[in-house]
Amino acid sequence: MDFTGKLLTQLTIIVLTATLLLSASTSQQKETEHIACHDCLSNNPSCKDICHGKYCYKAEFIADGVTTIKRGCLNQTDDGFPVRGCDEAPSDLPGSDVKATERMCICQSDRCNNAAHLSFTSVVLGLSALSRFLSALW
């Protein structure tokens, strides 16, 4: 594995570890407040494991044509982070020319972090943004 590949692997592990730390549950919340979410990595195509939390998430790290996905539960989010939506940001890999993208989607219904639901949400958000852009031109 070359330097860029090792760096990409290390950064993917860092992003996934940070995501896991954010998803640590608080024991003070009632179980009835939690929803069921898919809980798996992208290398698990069946994604049948379930966790319970206040929110479900799907985190994607895309670099050099490789996408790593983690699905799971959150009990809190950062202020200003869109719930029932996705946030995407470019990410530079230190010491490399590889450009990366980080995308995080959060939703609030049972098992809403499956692939079909969040892809549909992304399409709707994209069409909405395109519509606003086109209406601004006219």
Sequence and secondary structure as in RCSB ss.txt:
>XXXX:A:sequence
MDFTGKLLTQLTIIVLTATLLLSASTSQQKETEHIACHDCLSNNPSCKDICHGKYCYKAEFIADGVTTIKRGCLN
QTDDGFPVRGCDEAPSDLPGSDVKATERMCICQSDRCNNAAHLSFTSVVLGLSALSRFLSALW
>XXXX:A:secstr
  HHHHHHHHHHHHHHHHHHHHT   TTS GGG EEEE EETT SS   EEEESEEEEEEEEETTEEEEEEEEES
   TT  TTEEEEEEEE TTS  EEEEEEEEE STTTTSHHHHHHHHHHHHHHHHHHHHHHH 
